[in-house]
Amino acid sequence: MTLRSIKLKLFIWVLLAFSVLSIGSDIYVYEQQKKESLSAIDRYLVSRAQVFAGLIEVYEDGRVDFEPTELKAGFERAETVYDVPLSGHYFHIYFDNGDTLTSSPSLGKFVLPVSFSRVSDREYFDIVTGPDNEPLRIFNKKVTICIRETNYTFIIQVAENLREVYSFLDSLKRHIYYSIPITLLATGLGGLLIIWLSLRPIGKLSREVGNITEKNLDKRLDEKKTDVELQGLAGSFNSTLDNLERAFTQQKRFLSDVSHELRTPTSVIKSSCEIHLKKDRDPGEYKKALEIIMNSANRMENLIERLLTLSRLEQKMYIFKKEKISLSDVIRKSAHLLQPLADNKDIAIDLSSLPDDLYVQGDRDSITEVFINIIGNAIKYNREGGSIIITAGEQGGNLRTDIKDTGIGIPESEISNIFRSFYRVDQSRTNGKAGGVGLGLNIVKAIIDNHNGKIEVTSKQGEGSTFSVFLPKNA
């Protein structure tokens, strides 16, 4: 696995997350246990201090006494706990002037440290070093006894050995240290298993996608049988496969159409050459044959040029020299160039509703080709004595140009196909007079798309069509 592996990244994140969680939990448990152990000792010390305070006797004549017999009665095995030297259980009682009232025999000559200024404010706990160099938890408490309006103040110290507590905490700490690598190992193995099980559906999905080639592009992933989290991905793959299948189909159709379009002029050239090479002919026949060959070559050249133009447009390799141009001038010049064709069919081109102050940012030659194609088709598929009305105006930040003809119209079912390569109106409806190779409107749409515009078509069969061109208005 490399650093770019999803499995490795997931493994590292899972291991890191569980490690932080595990170590954090162990630290929390240790600290809580330490706190609870000290709290138990503290509660024990407070209860003993309260008992010691009750054992102090102050008489009316001012004498003070401490009753050890009551101590033994108050605590189980108290004589063992406090009488044995260095037993780890200690107490010391001071007068407020610092003199000692009494102390446990277990202390021997050792004196528990005390801060009279600190204990005078409040009781406090501390950890000190004991007579046997052991850690002691010590509780200091100030007690005041009032006899005949006279206050007698005492400082009570109670201490307990912390060796057992620290030993327990050290043992707990060792167990935590030993458990960390075991926990990490278990987490790592468990993480690998979880990751492997989690990524299996992705591997399965990948294999299914990998089994789809150009030979079975119609195959699709079953989204319903895919895990919920991967259904979106499966849907995206299916959409991609739809686009690929459509592109392959279009490519096959495109190649078939190109082959068909080139076959006719090639056959004409070949047959003309074969016929005139079989025997000697007079110059007039050779000239006629050359004219046929020239026309076929011109048709092939036109097809190839349009194919190259369309290819450059689709691959964004066509260089547009965009500038501020007058849309009105472009439309008028396009109509003027096509006027002879319109005159041959007695078709009137109406430009009376075309304003003069329409400007767009675009490539003049390309925009001119757009309108020559559209107006040319309006003439080609129009009836004798028909008309073409061209209007333009502003609409929603764009300039809209409508070219409306009175021609044969386009069936609604075929409108979506007219911008497809090599699509042409059914020859049976045009008496076979509509020439061209069927690339004009495809190029028109590509040019308009590259100008961030759009083209729409409305048509009614037998009544005519309207082509609406939308181009961004020049700012």
C-alpha positions as CSV (number, residue, x, y, z in Angstrom):
1,M,0.0,0.0,0.0
2,T,1.2,3.5,-0.8
3,L,0.4,6.8,0.8
4,R,-2.2,7.3,-2.0
5,S,-4.1,4.2,-0.9
6,I,-7.5,4.7,0.6
7,K,-7.1,1.6,2.7
8,L,-3.8,2.9,4.2
9,K,-5.3,6.3,4.9
10,L,-8.4,4.8,6.6
11,F,-6.2,2.4,8.6
12,I,-4.0,5.4,9.8
13,W,-7.1,7.4,10.7
14,V,-8.8,4.5,12.5
15,L,-5.6,3.6,14.4
16,L,-5.0,7.2,15.3
17,A,-8.6,7.8,16.4
18,F,-8.8,4.7,18.5
19,S,-5.3,5.3,20.0
20,V,-6.2,8.8,21.1
21,L,-9.5,7.5,22.4
22,S,-7.9,4.6,24.2
23,I,-5.0,6.5,25.7
24,G,-7.4,9.3,26.7
25,S,-9.7,6.9,28.4
26,D,-6.8,5.2,30.2
27,I,-5.6,8.6,31.5
28,Y,-9.1,9.5,32.5
29,V,-9.6,6.2,34.4
30,Y,-6.2,6.6,36.1
31,E,-6.8,10.2,37.2
32,Q,-10.3,9.4,38.4
33,Q,-9.0,6.4,40.4
34,K,-6.3,8.5,41.9
35,K,-8.8,11.2,42.8
36,E,-11.2,8.7,44.3
37,S,-8.5,7.0,46.3
38,L,-7.3,10.3,47.8
39,S,-11.0,11.3,48.4
40,A,-11.5,8.0,50.4
41,I,-8.4,8.8,52.5
42,D,-9.6,12.4,53.0
43,R,-13.0,11.3,54.2
44,Y,-11.3,8.9,56.6
45,L,-9.0,11.6,57.9
46,V,-11.9,14.1,58.4
47,S,-13.9,11.5,60.3
48,R,-10.9,10.8,62.6
49,A,-10.2,14.5,63.1
50,Q,-13.8,14.9,64.3
51,V,-13.4,12.0,66.8
52,F,-10.1,13.5,68.1
53,A,-11.9,16.8,68.5
54,G,-14.5,15.1,70.6
55,L,-11.9,13.5,72.8
56,I,-10.4,16.8,74.0
57,E,-11.7,17.7,77.5
58,V,-11.5,21.3,78.8
59,Y,-12.4,21.8,82.4
60,E,-13.8,24.8,84.1
61,D,-10.5,25.6,85.9
62,G,-8.8,25.7,82.5
63,R,-7.2,22.3,82.5
64,V,-7.1,20.4,79.2
65,D,-7.0,16.7,78.9
66,F,-7.1,14.1,76.1
67,E,-8.9,10.8,76.8
68,P,-7.0,7.9,75.0
69,T,-9.3,5.3,76.6
70,E,-12.2,6.8,74.6
71,L,-10.0,6.8,71.5
72,K,-9.6,3.0,71.9
73,A,-13.3,2.7,72.4
74,G,-14.0,4.8,69.4
75,F,-11.8,3.0,66.9
76,E,-11.4,-0.7,66.3
77,R,-7.9,-1.8,67.1
78,A,-6.9,1.8,67.8
79,E,-4.2,0.7,70.2
80,T,-2.5,-1.1,67.3
81,V,-3.0,1.6,64.8
82,Y,-1.6,4.5,66.8
83,D,0.7,2.8,69.4
84,V,3.0,0.8,67.0
85,P,6.0,2.9,65.9
86,L,6.0,3.9,62.2
87,S,2.6,2.2,61.7
88,G,1.7,4.7,59.0
89,H,-1.2,6.0,61.1
90,Y,-0.5,9.3,63.0
91,F,-2.1,12.2,64.8
92,H,-0.8,15.3,66.6
93,I,-2.8,17.9,68.5
94,Y,-1.4,21.4,69.2
95,F,-2.5,24.3,71.3
96,D,-3.0,27.5,69.3
97,N,0.3,28.8,70.7
98,G,2.2,25.9,69.1
99,D,2.6,23.7,72.3
100,T,1.8,20.1,71.9
101,L,-1.3,18.7,73.6
102,T,-0.6,15.1,72.6
103,S,0.6,13.0,69.6
104,S,0.4,9.3,68.6
105,P,3.1,7.0,69.9
106,S,3.5,5.8,66.3
107,L,5.2,9.1,65.4
108,G,8.1,8.6,67.9
109,K,10.2,11.8,67.8
110,F,8.9,12.8,64.4
111,V,6.9,16.0,64.2
112,L,4.3,16.4,61.5
113,P,4.8,19.7,59.5
114,V,2.1,22.3,60.1
115,S,1.5,25.8,58.9
116,F,-0.3,27.7,61.7
117,S,-1.0,30.7,59.5
118,R,-2.6,28.5,56.9
119,V,-4.7,26.4,59.2
120,S,-5.9,29.5,61.0
121,D,-7.8,30.5,57.9
122,R,-9.2,27.1,57.0
123,E,-8.6,23.4,57.2
124,Y,-6.4,21.9,54.5
125,F,-5.0,18.7,53.1
126,D,-1.4,18.2,52.1
127,I,1.0,15.4,51.2
128,V,4.2,15.3,53.2
129,T,7.1,12.9,53.9
130,G,6.6,10.7,57.0
131,P,9.0,9.4,59.6
132,D,9.8,6.4,57.5
133,N,10.3,8.5,54.4
134,E,6.9,7.4,53.2
135,P,4.3,9.7,51.6
136,L,1.6,10.8,54.0
137,R,-1.7,12.4,53.4
138,I,-2.2,14.9,56.2
139,F,-5.3,16.8,57.3
140,N,-5.0,19.9,59.4
141,K,-8.1,21.2,61.2
142,K,-8.6,24.1,63.7
143,V,-11.0,23.3,66.6
144,T,-12.4,25.9,69.1
145,I,-14.0,24.9,72.4
146,C,-15.9,27.5,74.4
147,I,-16.0,27.1,78.2
148,R,-17.6,30.0,80.2
149,E,-17.2,32.4,77.4
150,T,-13.6,31.5,77.0
151,N,-12.4,30.0,73.7
152,Y,-9.8,27.3,73.6
153,T,-8.3,26.7,70.2
154,F,-6.5,23.5,69.1
155,I,-4.9,22.4,65.9
156,I,-5.6,18.7,65.0
157,Q,-3.4,16.9,62.6
158,V,-4.3,13.4,61.3
159,A,-2.1,11.6,58.8
160,E,-2.3,8.3,56.9
161,N,0.4,6.4,54.9
162,L,-0.1,6.5,51.1
163,R,2.1,3.6,50.3
164,E,-0.7,1.2,49.6
165,V,-2.6,3.9,47.5
166,Y,0.5,4.7,45.5
167,S,1.3,1.0,45.1
168,F,-2.2,0.4,43.7
169,L,-1.9,3.4,41.4
170,D,1.5,2.3,40.2
171,S,0.0,-1.2,39.5
172,L,-2.8,0.4,37.6
173,K,-0.4,2.5,35.6
174,R,1.6,-0.6,34.7
175,H,-1.5,-2.4,33.6
176,I,-2.4,0.7,31.4
177,Y,1.1,0.7,29.9
178,Y,0.8,-3.0,29.1
179,S,-2.7,-2.6,27.7
180,I,-1.8,0.2,25.2
181,P,0.2,-2.0,22.7
182,I,-2.4,-4.8,23.1
183,T,-5.2,-2.3,22.4
184,L,-3.4,-0.8,19.5
185,L,-2.7,-4.3,18.0
186,A,-6.3,-5.3,18.5
187,T,-7.5,-1.9,17.0
188,G,-5.2,-2.3,14.0
189,L,-6.3,-5.8,13.2
190,G,-10.0,-4.9,13.8
191,G,-9.5,-1.8,11.7
192,L,-8.0,-3.7,8.8
193,L,-10.9,-6.2,9.0
194,I,-13.5,-3.4,9.1
195,I,-11.8,-1.5,6.3
196,W,-11.6,-4.6,4.1
197,L,-15.2,-5.4,4.7
198,S,-16.2,-1.7,4.1
199,L,-14.3,-1.4,0.8
200,R,-15.4,-4.7,-0.7
201,P,-18.5,-3.1,-2.3
202,I,-16.2,-0.5,-3.9
203,G,-13.9,-3.3,-5.3
204,K,-17.0,-5.1,-6.6
205,L,-18.3,-1.9,-8.2
206,S,-14.9,-1.3,-9.7
207,R,-14.8,-4.8,-11.3
208,E,-18.2,-4.4,-12.7
209,V,-17.3,-1.1,-14.3
210,G,-14.0,-2.6,-15.6
211,N,-15.9,-5.4,-17.3
212,I,-17.8,-2.8,-19.4
213,T,-16.0,-2.1,-22.8
214,E,-17.0,-0.7,-26.1
215,K,-18.5,-4.1,-27.0
216,N,-21.1,-4.0,-24.2
217,L,-21.7,-0.3,-23.6
218,D,-25.4,-1.0,-23.2
219,K,-24.6,-2.7,-19.9
220,R,-25.5,-0.8,-16.7
221,L,-24.8,-1.1,-13.0
222,D,-27.7,-2.3,-10.8
223,E,-28.2,0.7,-8.5
224,K,-30.9,-1.1,-6.4
225,K,-28.5,-3.9,-5.5
226,T,-25.7,-1.4,-4.6
227,D,-25.1,-0.2,-1.1
228,V,-26.9,3.1,-0.3
229,E,-23.6,5.0,0.1
230,L,-22.5,3.9,-3.4
231,Q,-25.8,4.4,-5.2
232,G,-24.8,7.9,-6.1
233,L,-21.5,6.7,-7.6
234,A,-23.2,3.9,-9.5
235,G,-25.7,6.4,-10.8
236,S,-22.8,8.7,-12.0
237,F,-21.2,5.7,-13.7
238,N,-24.4,4.9,-15.4
239,S,-24.8,8.5,-16.6
240,T,-21.2,8.4,-17.9
241,L,-21.9,5.2,-19.7
242,D,-25.0,6.7,-21.2
243,N,-22.9,9.6,-22.5
244,L,-20.2,7.2,-23.8
245,E,-22.8,5.0,-25.5
246,R,-24.4,8.1,-27.1
247,A,-21.0,9.4,-28.1
248,F,-19.9,6.1,-29.7
249,T,-23.3,5.8,-31.5
250,Q,-22.9,9.3,-32.8
251,Q,-19.3,8.6,-33.8
252,K,-20.4,5.5,-35.7
253,R,-23.2,7.4,-37.4
254,F,-20.8,10.2,-38.2
255,L,-18.3,7.9,-39.8
256,S,-21.1,6.2,-41.7
257,D,-22.4,9.6,-42.9
258,V,-19.0,10.8,-43.9
259,S,-18.3,7.6,-45.8
260,H,-21.6,7.9,-47.5
261,E,-21.1,11.5,-48.5
262,L,-17.6,10.8,-49.8
263,R,-18.6,7.7,-51.7
264,T,-20.9,9.5,-54.1
265,P,-18.3,12.1,-55.5
266,T,-15.6,9.4,-55.4
267,S,-17.8,7.0,-57.4
268,V,-18.6,9.8,-59.9
269,I,-14.9,10.6,-60.4
270,K,-13.9,6.9,-60.7
271,S,-16.7,6.0,-63.2
272,S,-16.1,9.1,-65.3
273,C,-12.4,8.3,-65.5
274,E,-13.1,4.6,-66.4
275,I,-15.6,5.5,-69.1
276,H,-13.4,8.1,-70.8
277,L,-10.2,5.9,-70.6
278,K,-11.8,2.9,-72.4
279,K,-11.3,4.6,-75.8
280,D,-10.2,7.8,-77.3
281,R,-12.7,10.6,-77.3
282,D,-12.9,14.1,-78.8
283,P,-11.8,17.1,-76.7
284,G,-15.3,18.1,-75.9
285,E,-16.1,14.9,-74.2
286,Y,-12.8,15.1,-72.2
287,K,-13.7,18.6,-71.2
288,K,-17.1,17.5,-70.0
289,A,-15.6,14.7,-68.0
290,L,-13.1,17.1,-66.4
291,E,-16.0,19.4,-65.4
292,I,-17.8,16.4,-63.8
293,I,-14.6,15.5,-61.9
294,M,-14.0,19.1,-60.9
295,N,-17.6,19.4,-59.5
296,S,-17.2,16.2,-57.5
297,A,-13.8,17.3,-56.2
298,N,-15.3,20.7,-55.2
299,R,-18.0,18.9,-53.3
300,M,-15.4,16.7,-51.5
301,E,-13.3,19.8,-50.7
302,N,-16.4,21.6,-49.3
303,L,-17.2,18.5,-47.2
304,I,-13.7,18.2,-45.9
305,E,-13.4,21.9,-45.1
306,R,-16.7,21.8,-43.2
307,L,-15.6,18.7,-41.3
308,L,-12.4,20.4,-40.3
309,T,-14.3,23.6,-39.2
310,L,-16.7,21.5,-37.1
311,S,-13.9,19.6,-35.5
312,R,-12.0,22.7,-34.6
313,L,-15.2,24.2,-33.1
314,E,-16.0,21.1,-31.1
315,Q,-12.4,20.9,-29.7
316,K,-12.3,24.6,-28.9
317,M,-9.4,25.0,-31.3
318,Y,-11.2,27.6,-33.5
319,I,-9.8,31.1,-32.9
320,F,-12.5,33.7,-32.7
321,K,-11.5,37.4,-33.2
322,K,-14.2,38.9,-31.0
323,E,-15.0,42.6,-31.4
324,K,-17.9,44.9,-31.2
325,I,-19.9,44.4,-34.4
326,S,-23.2,45.6,-35.7
327,L,-25.6,42.7,-35.8
328,S,-27.9,44.7,-38.2
329,D,-25.1,45.1,-40.7
330,V,-24.1,41.4,-40.5
331,I,-27.8,40.3,-41.1
332,R,-28.2,42.8,-44.0
333,K,-25.0,41.8,-45.7
334,S,-25.9,38.1,-45.4
335,A,-29.3,38.7,-46.9
336,H,-27.7,40.7,-49.7
337,L,-25.4,37.9,-50.6
338,L,-28.3,35.4,-50.8
339,Q,-30.6,37.7,-52.7
340,P,-29.9,36.1,-56.1
341,L,-31.0,32.7,-54.7
342,A,-34.2,34.3,-53.3
343,D,-34.9,36.0,-56.6
344,N,-34.6,32.7,-58.4
345,K,-37.6,31.4,-56.3
346,D,-39.3,34.8,-56.2
347,I,-38.9,34.9,-52.4
348,A,-39.2,38.3,-50.6
349,I,-36.7,39.0,-47.8
350,D,-38.3,41.5,-45.4
351,L,-35.8,43.5,-43.3
352,S,-38.0,46.5,-42.6
353,S,-38.4,45.7,-38.9
354,L,-34.6,45.3,-38.3
355,P,-33.3,48.1,-36.0
356,D,-29.9,49.8,-36.7
357,D,-28.5,50.0,-33.2
358,L,-27.9,46.4,-32.4
359,Y,-24.3,45.4,-31.3
360,V,-22.8,42.2,-30.1
361,Q,-19.3,41.1,-29.1
362,G,-18.3,38.4,-31.5
363,D,-16.3,37.2,-34.5
364,R,-17.7,38.9,-37.6
365,D,-17.0,36.1,-40.1
366,S,-18.4,33.4,-37.8
367,I,-21.6,35.4,-37.1
368,T,-22.0,36.1,-40.8
369,E,-21.7,32.3,-41.5
370,V,-24.5,31.7,-38.9
371,F,-27.0,34.0,-40.7
372,I,-25.9,32.9,-44.2
373,N,-26.7,29.3,-43.2
374,I,-30.0,30.1,-41.6
375,I,-31.2,32.5,-44.3
376,G,-29.9,30.1,-47.0
377,N,-32.0,27.3,-45.5
378,A,-35.0,29.6,-45.3
379,I,-34.7,30.1,-49.0
380,K,-33.8,26.5,-49.9
381,Y,-36.8,25.0,-48.0
382,N,-39.2,27.8,-48.9
383,R,-42.0,27.6,-51.5
384,E,-42.0,29.5,-54.8
385,G,-43.2,33.1,-54.2
386,G,-42.8,32.8,-50.4
387,S,-41.3,35.2,-47.9
388,I,-38.7,35.6,-45.2
389,I,-39.2,38.0,-42.3
390,I,-36.2,38.9,-40.2
391,T,-36.7,40.8,-36.9
392,A,-34.4,41.6,-34.0
393,G,-34.6,43.1,-30.6
394,E,-33.4,43.0,-27.0
395,Q,-34.6,40.3,-24.7
396,G,-33.3,39.5,-21.2
397,G,-29.8,41.0,-21.7
398,N,-29.5,39.2,-25.1
399,L,-30.2,40.2,-28.7
400,R,-32.8,38.0,-30.2
401,T,-33.0,37.6,-34.0
402,D,-35.9,35.8,-35.6
403,I,-35.8,34.4,-39.1
404,K,-39.3,33.4,-40.1
405,D,-40.0,31.6,-43.4
406,T,-43.1,30.3,-45.2
407,G,-41.5,27.1,-46.2
408,I,-42.3,23.4,-45.8
409,G,-41.8,23.4,-42.1
410,I,-40.2,20.7,-39.9
411,P,-42.1,17.9,-38.2
412,E,-42.0,18.3,-34.4
413,S,-40.4,14.9,-34.0
414,E,-37.4,15.9,-36.2
415,I,-36.7,19.4,-34.7
416,S,-34.3,17.9,-32.2
417,N,-32.3,16.3,-35.0
418,I,-31.7,19.2,-37.3
419,F,-28.5,20.3,-35.5
420,R,-27.1,16.8,-35.9
421,S,-24.3,16.1,-38.3
422,F,-25.4,15.2,-41.9
423,Y,-29.1,15.6,-41.0
424,R,-31.2,16.9,-44.0
425,V,-34.8,17.4,-44.6
426,D,-36.5,14.4,-46.2
427,Q,-35.8,14.6,-49.9
428,S,-39.3,13.4,-50.7
429,R,-40.6,16.7,-49.2
430,T,-38.2,18.9,-51.2
431,N,-38.4,17.2,-54.6
432,G,-34.8,16.3,-54.3
433,K,-33.6,19.9,-54.8
434,A,-32.2,20.5,-51.4
435,G,-28.4,20.1,-51.8
436,G,-25.7,20.4,-49.1
437,V,-24.1,17.8,-46.9
438,G,-26.1,18.4,-43.7
439,L,-23.4,20.1,-41.6
440,G,-24.5,23.7,-41.9
441,L,-26.8,23.8,-38.8
442,N,-24.3,21.7,-36.8
443,I,-21.7,24.4,-37.4
444,V,-24.2,27.2,-36.7
445,K,-25.0,25.7,-33.3
446,A,-21.2,25.2,-32.5
447,I,-20.5,28.9,-33.4
448,I,-23.4,30.2,-31.3
449,D,-22.4,28.0,-28.3
450,N,-18.9,29.4,-28.5
451,H,-20.4,32.9,-28.3
452,N,-22.3,31.9,-25.1
453,G,-25.6,32.2,-27.0
454,K,-28.3,29.7,-28.0
455,I,-30.6,28.9,-30.9
456,E,-34.2,27.8,-30.8
457,V,-36.6,26.5,-33.5
458,T,-40.3,26.6,-33.8
459,S,-42.0,25.1,-36.8
460,K,-45.3,23.9,-38.1
461,Q,-45.3,21.5,-41.0
462,G,-46.6,23.0,-44.2
463,E,-46.6,26.5,-42.8
464,G,-43.0,27.4,-42.2
465,S,-40.3,27.7,-39.5
466,T,-38.8,30.3,-37.2
467,F,-35.2,30.2,-36.1
468,S,-34.4,32.3,-33.1
469,V,-30.8,33.3,-32.4
470,F,-29.8,34.6,-29.0
471,L,-26.5,36.4,-28.6
472,P,-25.2,38.3,-25.6
473,K,-25.6,42.1,-26.0
474,N,-22.4,44.1,-26.2
475,A,-21.9,46.0,-22.9
